Amino acid sequence: MADLAALLGRTFTPEQELQAQALLDQASSVVRAYVRQDITQATTTDTFTMRRADPVLHRCAGAVTLPQRPVTDIATVRINGVETSDWWQDGNDLLLRSWTWDRPPAAHRPPQVTVTYTHGYDEVPGDIKAIVLQAANRVIVNPSGIRSETVGGESVTYLIPAVGEYLGVLLSRTEQKVLDRYRRTAGSVNLRSR
């Protein structure tokens, strides 16, 4: 809130503070949805289906890709409910050193891996913070999305993105390009031929 007030060069009234906080919350939600990530640091427990690891890249029984990043700590790992310490981390991949895959008839059910891990940023990166502030600022400065106005003898033209649309707290293409480095991309699926 203080950063937005400083950006605008003014002090908010209590009513304006509520509006500004609502706009910051909306802009933060839009950014999180675009990057498909929680930005601030948090701890999550989630269950994943283990996949077989590429034997050329990793000598291990299986792997799980943790979706939230950056991964800063892995507290516990359980395979099918059994806690294990026989794993290591490679970026966002959790590599499980040894695990016996089921034989038929259960072979079609890969092991389930439950991971408790800490992810995100202790301090929100400056470029993300700037984009959230700018998105909220757009609505405060020009709430109706007016392109230009003339009052008396003065004319003001507001900056409109190249696409010519009013963005409000939505992201411009330039802002999306900046955020792309934080964006989680879709995973890949390995297919085997018979």
Secondary structure, DSSP 8 states (H G I E B T S, - for coil): -HHHHHHHTS---HHHHHHHHHHHHHHHHHHHHHHTS--B-EEEEEEEE-B---TTT--SSEEEE-SSSSEEEEEEEEETTEE---EEEETTEEEES------TTGGGS--EEEEEEEESBSS--HHHHHHHHHHHHHHHH-TT--SEEEETTEEEE----TT----TTS--HHHHHHHGGG------------
